[in-house]
């Protein structure tokens, strides 16, 4: 039986509009790694993001989502 926790904790920031990354990361997760996600600001999910929207996402205040991830003391 493989262990799903204990070796490393990965903290991952995800735009709130991204519905693909969590299941993809679960499929790619090595044994012994636990995944911890926090949502951050995003862009209009009904539009294909342009350079301005992506720049805005990069400039978003990450204080709150990073604070939430700190609670699990991620290794990465």
N, CA, C and O atoms as a GROMACS GRO file, in nm:
protein
  304
    1UNK      N    1   0.085  -0.118   0.000
    1UNK     CA    2   0.000   0.000   0.000
    1UNK      C    3   0.089   0.124   0.000
    1UNK      O    4   0.183   0.133   0.078
    2UNK      N    5   0.058   0.218  -0.087
    2UNK     CA    6   0.138   0.340  -0.094
    2UNK      C    7   0.089   0.442   0.006
    2UNK      O    8  -0.029   0.448   0.039
    3UNK      N    9   0.181   0.522   0.053
    3UNK     CA   10   0.149   0.626   0.150
    3UNK      C   11   0.122   0.755   0.074
    3UNK      O   12   0.202   0.795  -0.011
    4UNK      N   13   0.008   0.822   0.102
    4UNK     CA   14  -0.025   0.944   0.030
    4UNK      C   15   0.024   1.067   0.103
    4UNK      O   16   0.022   1.177   0.047
    5UNK      N   17   0.068   1.053   0.227
    5UNK     CA   18   0.116   1.168   0.303
    5UNK      C   19   0.245   1.130   0.373
    5UNK      O   20   0.277   1.013   0.388
    6UNK      N   21   0.317   1.231   0.416
    6UNK     CA   22   0.432   1.204   0.499
    6UNK      C   23   0.565   1.247   0.443
    6UNK      O   24   0.653   1.288   0.518
    7UNK      N   25   0.583   1.238   0.312
    7UNK     CA   26   0.714   1.273   0.258
    7UNK      C   27   0.726   1.423   0.235
    7UNK      O   28   0.817   1.486   0.288
    8UNK      N   29   0.637   1.481   0.159
    8UNK     CA   30   0.641   1.624   0.126
    8UNK      C   31   0.500   1.679   0.111
    8UNK      O   32   0.406   1.608   0.076
    9UNK      N   33   0.488   1.809   0.139
    9UNK     CA   34   0.362   1.881   0.119
    9UNK      C   35   0.386   1.988   0.012
    9UNK      O   36   0.477   2.070   0.024
   10UNK      N   37   0.304   1.985  -0.091
   10UNK     CA   38   0.312   2.085  -0.198
   10UNK      C   39   0.200   2.185  -0.179
   10UNK      O   40   0.083   2.147  -0.169
   11UNK      N   41   0.234   2.313  -0.173
   11UNK     CA   42   0.135   2.420  -0.169
   11UNK      C   43   0.123   2.480  -0.308
   11UNK      O   44   0.223   2.519  -0.369
   12UNK      N   45   0.000   2.488  -0.358
   12UNK     CA   46  -0.021   2.530  -0.496
   12UNK      C   47  -0.126   2.641  -0.501
   12UNK      O   48  -0.238   2.624  -0.452
   13UNK      N   49  -0.088   2.756  -0.559
   13UNK     CA   50  -0.183   2.865  -0.583
   13UNK      C   51  -0.248   2.844  -0.718
   13UNK      O   52  -0.181   2.819  -0.818
   14UNK      N   53  -0.381   2.856  -0.721
   14UNK     CA   54  -0.456   2.830  -0.842
   14UNK      C   55  -0.552   2.946  -0.868
   14UNK      O   56  -0.622   2.988  -0.776
   15UNK      N   57  -0.556   3.001  -0.990
   15UNK     CA   58  -0.659   3.100  -1.021
   15UNK      C   59  -0.798   3.039  -0.999
   15UNK      O   60  -0.821   2.923  -1.034
   16UNK      N   61  -0.888   3.116  -0.942
   16UNK     CA   62  -1.018   3.059  -0.906
   16UNK      C   63  -1.094   3.010  -1.028
   16UNK      O   64  -1.186   2.929  -1.014
   17UNK      N   65  -1.060   3.055  -1.145
   17UNK     CA   66  -1.129   3.012  -1.266
   17UNK      C   67  -1.071   2.883  -1.325
   17UNK      O   68  -1.129   2.826  -1.417
   18UNK      N   69  -0.958   2.837  -1.275
   18UNK     CA   70  -0.893   2.718  -1.330
   18UNK      C   71  -0.951   2.593  -1.265
   18UNK      O   72  -0.932   2.568  -1.146
   19UNK      N   73  -1.022   2.516  -1.345
   19UNK     CA   74  -1.085   2.394  -1.294
   19UNK      C   75  -1.008   2.268  -1.334
   19UNK      O   76  -1.050   2.157  -1.300
   20UNK      N   77  -0.898   2.284  -1.404
   20UNK     CA   78  -0.823   2.168  -1.453
   20UNK      C   79  -0.704   2.130  -1.368
   20UNK      O   80  -0.667   2.012  -1.362
   21UNK      N   81  -0.643   2.225  -1.302
   21UNK     CA   82  -0.513   2.198  -1.240
   21UNK      C   83  -0.521   2.097  -1.125
   21UNK      O   84  -0.432   2.014  -1.111
   22UNK      N   85  -0.627   2.103  -1.044
   22UNK     CA   86  -0.633   2.011  -0.930
   22UNK      C   87  -0.639   1.865  -0.973
   22UNK      O   88  -0.558   1.786  -0.925
   23UNK      N   89  -0.732   1.826  -1.061
   23UNK     CA   90  -0.731   1.684  -1.101
   23UNK      C   91  -0.603   1.644  -1.174
   23UNK      O   92  -0.557   1.531  -1.160
   24UNK      N   93  -0.546   1.737  -1.253
   24UNK     CA   94  -0.420   1.706  -1.322
   24UNK      C   95  -0.307   1.684  -1.222
   24UNK      O   96  -0.229   1.590  -1.236
   25UNK      N   97  -0.299   1.769  -1.122
   25UNK     CA   98  -0.193   1.754  -1.021
   25UNK      C   99  -0.210   1.625  -0.941
   25UNK      O  100  -0.111   1.561  -0.905
   26UNK      N  101  -0.333   1.586  -0.914
   26UNK     CA  102  -0.357   1.460  -0.843
   26UNK      C  103  -0.305   1.343  -0.926
   26UNK      O  104  -0.244   1.250  -0.871
   27UNK      N  105  -0.327   1.347  -1.056
   27UNK     CA  106  -0.277   1.239  -1.143
   27UNK      C  107  -0.125   1.235  -1.148
   27UNK      O  108  -0.067   1.128  -1.163
   28UNK      N  109  -0.060   1.350  -1.135
   28UNK     CA  110   0.085   1.359  -1.144
   28UNK      C  111   0.155   1.346  -1.009
   28UNK      O  112   0.278   1.337  -1.003
   29UNK      N  113   0.080   1.345  -0.901
   29UNK     CA  114   0.137   1.347  -0.766
   29UNK      C  115   0.217   1.220  -0.737
   29UNK      O  116   0.166   1.109  -0.752
   30UNK      N  117   0.342   1.236  -0.697
   30UNK     CA  118   0.421   1.120  -0.658
   30UNK      C  119   0.371   1.061  -0.526
   30UNK      O  120   0.308   1.132  -0.447
   31UNK      N  121   0.398   0.936  -0.502
   31UNK     CA  122   0.364   0.874  -0.373
   31UNK      C  123   0.432   0.951  -0.261
   31UNK      O  124   0.546   0.996  -0.274
   32UNK      N  125   0.361   0.966  -0.153
   32UNK     CA  126   0.417   1.033  -0.036
   32UNK      C  127   0.404   1.184  -0.037
   32UNK      O  128   0.453   1.250   0.055
   33UNK      N  129   0.340   1.239  -0.138
   33UNK     CA  130   0.323   1.384  -0.148
   33UNK      C  131   0.176   1.419  -0.128
   33UNK      O  132   0.088   1.360  -0.191
   34UNK      N  133   0.151   1.515  -0.040
   34UNK     CA  134   0.014   1.564  -0.025
   34UNK      C  135   0.004   1.701  -0.091
   34UNK      O  136   0.096   1.782  -0.082
   35UNK      N  137  -0.109   1.726  -0.157
   35UNK     CA  138  -0.130   1.850  -0.231
   35UNK      C  139  -0.224   1.940  -0.154
   35UNK      O  140  -0.324   1.895  -0.098
   36UNK      N  141  -0.190   2.068  -0.150
   36UNK     CA  142  -0.270   2.167  -0.077
   36UNK      C  143  -0.289   2.287  -0.168
   36UNK      O  144  -0.193   2.352  -0.209
   37UNK      N  145  -0.415   2.316  -0.200
   37UNK     CA  146  -0.448   2.421  -0.296
   37UNK      C  147  -0.510   2.540  -0.225
   37UNK      O  148  -0.584   2.525  -0.128
   38UNK      N  149  -0.478   2.659  -0.276
   38UNK     CA  150  -0.544   2.782  -0.233
   38UNK      C  151  -0.582   2.856  -0.360
   38UNK      O  152  -0.506   2.862  -0.457
   39UNK      N  153  -0.701   2.913  -0.359
   39UNK     CA  154  -0.749   2.987  -0.476
   39UNK      C  155  -0.708   3.133  -0.466
   39UNK      O  156  -0.703   3.191  -0.357
   40UNK      N  157  -0.678   3.190  -0.580
   40UNK     CA  158  -0.641   3.331  -0.588
   40UNK      C  159  -0.727   3.396  -0.696
   40UNK      O  160  -0.800   3.327  -0.768
   41UNK      N  161  -0.719   3.528  -0.708
   41UNK     CA  162  -0.796   3.600  -0.809
   41UNK      C  163  -0.773   3.542  -0.947
   41UNK      O  164  -0.675   3.472  -0.971
   42UNK      N  165  -0.863   3.573  -1.035
   42UNK     CA  166  -0.853   3.519  -1.170
   42UNK      C  167  -0.903   3.618  -1.272
   42UNK      O  168  -0.894   3.739  -1.252
   43UNK      N  169  -0.954   3.568  -1.378
   43UNK     CA  170  -1.005   3.651  -1.487
   43UNK      C  171  -1.140   3.596  -1.526
   43UNK      O  172  -1.181   3.490  -1.479
   44UNK      N  173  -1.209   3.667  -1.612
   44UNK     CA  174  -1.342   3.627  -1.657
   44UNK      C  175  -1.333   3.491  -1.726
   44UNK      O  176  -1.265   3.477  -1.828
   45UNK      N  177  -1.402   3.393  -1.671
   45UNK     CA  178  -1.391   3.258  -1.726
   45UNK      C  179  -1.462   3.242  -1.861
   45UNK      O  180  -1.444   3.141  -1.928
   46UNK      N  181  -1.541   3.341  -1.900
   46UNK     CA  182  -1.609   3.334  -2.030
   46UNK      C  183  -1.526   3.395  -2.142
   46UNK      O  184  -1.570   3.397  -2.257
   47UNK      N  185  -1.406   3.443  -2.110
   47UNK     CA  186  -1.318   3.502  -2.211
   47UNK      C  187  -1.185   3.427  -2.213
   47UNK      O  188  -1.140   3.373  -2.112
   48UNK      N  189  -1.124   3.427  -2.329
   48UNK     CA  190  -0.986   3.379  -2.336
   48UNK      C  191  -0.900   3.493  -2.284
   48UNK      O  192  -0.906   3.603  -2.339
   49UNK      N  193  -0.820   3.471  -2.181
   49UNK     CA  194  -0.743   3.581  -2.123
   49UNK      C  195  -0.640   3.638  -2.221
   49UNK      O  196  -0.570   3.565  -2.290
   50UNK      N  197  -0.635   3.771  -2.224
   50UNK     CA  198  -0.533   3.836  -2.306
   50UNK      C  199  -0.416   3.876  -2.217
   50UNK      O  200  -0.413   3.845  -2.098
   51UNK      N  201  -0.320   3.944  -2.276
   51UNK     CA  202  -0.199   3.981  -2.202
   51UNK      C  203  -0.230   4.070  -2.082
   51UNK      O  204  -0.168   4.057  -1.977
   52UNK      N  205  -0.328   4.162  -2.097
   52UNK     CA  206  -0.363   4.251  -1.986
   52UNK      C  207  -0.423   4.173  -1.869
   52UNK      O  208  -0.390   4.199  -1.754
   53UNK      N  209  -0.510   4.078  -1.899
   53UNK     CA  210  -0.570   3.997  -1.792
   53UNK      C  211  -0.463   3.912  -1.724
   53UNK      O  212  -0.464   3.898  -1.601
   54UNK      N  213  -0.373   3.855  -1.799
   54UNK     CA  214  -0.267   3.775  -1.739
   54UNK      C  215  -0.173   3.861  -1.655
   54UNK      O  216  -0.126   3.818  -1.550
   55UNK      N  217  -0.146   3.983  -1.702
   55UNK     CA  218  -0.064   4.075  -1.623
   55UNK      C  219  -0.134   4.109  -1.492
   55UNK      O  220  -0.071   4.113  -1.387
   56UNK      N  221  -0.265   4.134  -1.499
   56UNK     CA  222  -0.342   4.163  -1.378
   56UNK      C  223  -0.339   4.046  -1.281
   56UNK      O  224  -0.330   4.067  -1.160
   57UNK      N  225  -0.346   3.926  -1.331
   57UNK     CA  226  -0.338   3.808  -1.245
   57UNK      C  227  -0.201   3.802  -1.178
   57UNK      O  228  -0.191   3.770  -1.059
   58UNK      N  229  -0.097   3.832  -1.253
   58UNK     CA  230   0.038   3.831  -1.196
   58UNK      C  231   0.060   3.941  -1.095
   58UNK      O  232   0.145   3.927  -1.007
   59UNK      N  233  -0.015   4.050  -1.106
   59UNK     CA  234   0.000   4.163  -1.014
   59UNK      C  235  -0.096   4.155  -0.895
   59UNK      O  236  -0.096   4.244  -0.811
   60UNK      N  237  -0.176   4.050  -0.888
   60UNK     CA  238  -0.276   4.036  -0.781
   60UNK      C  239  -0.208   4.024  -0.645
   60UNK      O  240  -0.097   3.974  -0.633
   61UNK      N  241  -0.278   4.071  -0.543
   61UNK     CA  242  -0.229   4.060  -0.405
   61UNK      C  243  -0.241   3.914  -0.361
   61UNK      O  244  -0.351   3.859  -0.357
   62UNK      N  245  -0.130   3.853  -0.330
   62UNK     CA  246  -0.128   3.711  -0.293
   62UNK      C  247  -0.120   3.690  -0.142
   62UNK      O  248  -0.102   3.577  -0.096
   63UNK      N  249  -0.133   3.797  -0.065
   63UNK     CA  250  -0.116   3.787   0.080
   63UNK      C  251  -0.210   3.684   0.142
   63UNK      O  252  -0.165   3.597   0.216
   64UNK      N  253  -0.338   3.693   0.112
   64UNK     CA  254  -0.436   3.602   0.174
   64UNK      C  255  -0.417   3.457   0.130
   64UNK      O  256  -0.408   3.370   0.216
   65UNK      N  257  -0.410   3.426  -0.001
   65UNK     CA  258  -0.391   3.286  -0.037
   65UNK      C  259  -0.260   3.227   0.013
   65UNK      O  260  -0.254   3.110   0.050
   66UNK      N  261  -0.153   3.308   0.016
   66UNK     CA  262  -0.027   3.257   0.069
   66UNK      C  263  -0.036   3.233   0.220
   66UNK      O  264   0.022   3.137   0.271
   67UNK      N  265  -0.109   3.318   0.290
   67UNK     CA  266  -0.129   3.299   0.433
   67UNK      C  267  -0.204   3.168   0.459
   67UNK      O  268  -0.171   3.094   0.552
   68UNK      N  269  -0.304   3.139   0.377
   68UNK     CA  270  -0.378   3.014   0.392
   68UNK      C  271  -0.288   2.893   0.368
   68UNK      O  272  -0.297   2.793   0.439
   69UNK      N  273  -0.202   2.900   0.268
   69UNK     CA  274  -0.111   2.789   0.241
   69UNK      C  275  -0.007   2.772   0.351
   69UNK      O  276   0.036   2.660   0.379
   70UNK      N  277   0.034   2.881   0.413
   70UNK     CA  278   0.132   2.872   0.521
   70UNK      C  279   0.083   2.783   0.635
   70UNK      O  280   0.163   2.720   0.704
   71UNK      N  281  -0.047   2.778   0.654
   71UNK     CA  282  -0.103   2.698   0.762
   71UNK      C  283  -0.071   2.550   0.753
   71UNK      O  284  -0.067   2.481   0.854
   72UNK      N  285  -0.047   2.500   0.632
   72UNK     CA  286  -0.014   2.357   0.616
   72UNK      C  287   0.137   2.334   0.613
   72UNK      O  288   0.183   2.220   0.600
   73UNK      N  289   0.214   2.442   0.624
   73UNK     CA  290   0.361   2.435   0.624
   73UNK      C  291   0.413   2.354   0.507
   73UNK      O  292   0.478   2.251   0.525
   74UNK      N  293   0.385   2.401   0.385
   74UNK     CA  294   0.429   2.324   0.267
   74UNK      C  295   0.580   2.321   0.254
   74UNK      O  296   0.650   2.415   0.294
   75UNK      N  297   0.630   2.214   0.198
   75UNK     CA  298   0.772   2.201   0.168
   75UNK      C  299   0.806   2.270   0.036
   75UNK      O  300   0.917   2.321   0.017
   76UNK      N  301   0.710   2.271  -0.054
   76UNK     CA  302   0.728   2.333  -0.186
   76UNK      C  303   0.608   2.420  -0.212
   76UNK      O  304   0.600   2.483  -0.317
   0.00000   0.00000   0.00000
